[in-house]
Amino acid sequence: MINPSIFKSYDIRGLWPKDINGKNIDQIVKAIVSFLIKNLQKEKITLVLGRDMRFSSPIVFERIKKVFLSYGATIYNLGLVPTPTVYFSIFRFNADCGIQISASHNPKDYNGIKIALKEGNRLIKVGKNTGMNEIKERALNNDFIKPKNDFSGKLIEIKDAVDVEIETAFSDLKINNLKKLKLIVDPANAMGILYFNKLKEKLPVTIEMINAYLDGNFPSHQPDPLQFDLWQDLQKKVVEKKADLGIMVDGDADRIFFVDEKGKIVTATLTTSLILEKIFALKPKTKVLVDIRYILNVKNQVERLGGVLSISPVGHALITKQLNEEKAVFAGESSGHYYFEEIGGGESSIRVVLLILKILSEKNQPFSKLIEEVKTAHESGEINFVREENVSSKEILEKVAKNFNDGEISWLDGLSVSYDTLRFNIRASNTEPLLRLNVEGFDKKEVEEKTKKLINLLLSLGLKKH
């Protein structure tokens, strides 16, 4: 039996071995292969395959490998790698697709499968609008394309996947003449360790890691950079060691957050605002994306630098799609994902790190001061509300909208209302029965007051704070 709920908006993910296990993994993988054969219109698939360090990942890895080989696939075996390495390697090897085995920031009892296709120079992440429903139906109904008897696959071992990804980032971003900065990094016993071990060898930078060994038990803490209270050891260490900055990385290293030299966590939109200077220096007057939750800081910086800004809905698969469709060169998401056109619109945490180090080296100013210079708006931070499963988020948002007819209303992703000095967004989570509130504005007091009013309004509509 397969739990239908494991087929998520952006990946396949569930508890091991309750939802995903040795008994049903073959069904899931056969459904994936069948989807790929049909949609790529190829009998023999070329696949890039990677995994994280979770204890169940080697089992899933072996099953995926065996099933794909039985269908005659050529597999580039990357082994243990971060998720962005898989995206990068799809283009490096001109593969049809890539699979990463990971449950990202989820606790240790979870695992999952991320699937991405290559279409020319574009990355297409398989989600609910790009094939996940077909994979789900095939898996639940045992509807598989049968492998040809005379097919035999080929396995190619790749040992330098992370090295080549980093070398290419250095070249693309023209990274040189970095100063001897001091970094404290917390990869939370997860895949970011591989990146920073390599950077230690290549950079004139002192990198000190805490929780620096791979461990699928996550003995230090869950690798979720949006749970800011989990990263207090990093914040303290940055101050104690008088480091130039701290870095926190999620479980599969496709998200990254920074801590300034005072131990303060920097919001993702401010990181985006800071690195835009380098993005536009390399590619002047191009288009960049920011997601609907917070736009004001980024909008101001884009206008100042002569670029073009486009607003996207929330969700990494959707942002990758919009970046490619609009021929944007970069996107920054407030959850800590950063996307680059060179990787087909996929994430690259390592490029963000290199750009930050380049800026710090050239400006010769504290990180906190550089962030303050690009900050023009205040953000509330995301506030979550629980709704009953049978309560329509659409109805709630329509009731909220009636209270703000004097503002500019957008339904791009949930409800956004904008005024001259303030805006807010309320949207339903793609993965949980939650409504998420974000407020931003140019005056801190006004943001705080509006946030309180919105919280009270949502509570009056029967929601509960999460």
ABEGO torsion letter per residue (X at the ends): XBBAAABBAABBBBBOAAABBAAAAAAAAAAAAAAAAAAAGBABBBBBBBBBABAAAAAAAAAAAAAAAAAGBBBBBAEBBBAAAAAAAAAAAGBABBBBBBAEABBAABBBBBBBBBBEABBBBBBAAAGAAAAAAAAAAGBBBBBBAABBBBBBBBAAAAAAAAAAAAAAAGBBGBBBBBBBBBAGGBAAAAAAAAAAAABABBBBBBGABBBAAGAABBBBAABAAAAAAAAAAAAAAGBABBBBBBAAGABBBBBBAAGBBBBAAAAAAAAAAAAAAABBGBBBBBBAABAAAAAAAAAAAGBBBBBBBBEAAAAAAAAAAAGBABBBBAAGBBBBAAAGGBBBAAAAAAAAAAAAAAAGBBAAAAAAAABABBBAEBBBBBBBAABBAAAAAAAAAAAAAABBBBAABEBBBBBAABBBBBBBBAABBBBBBBBBBABAAAAAAAAAAAAAAAAAAGBBBX
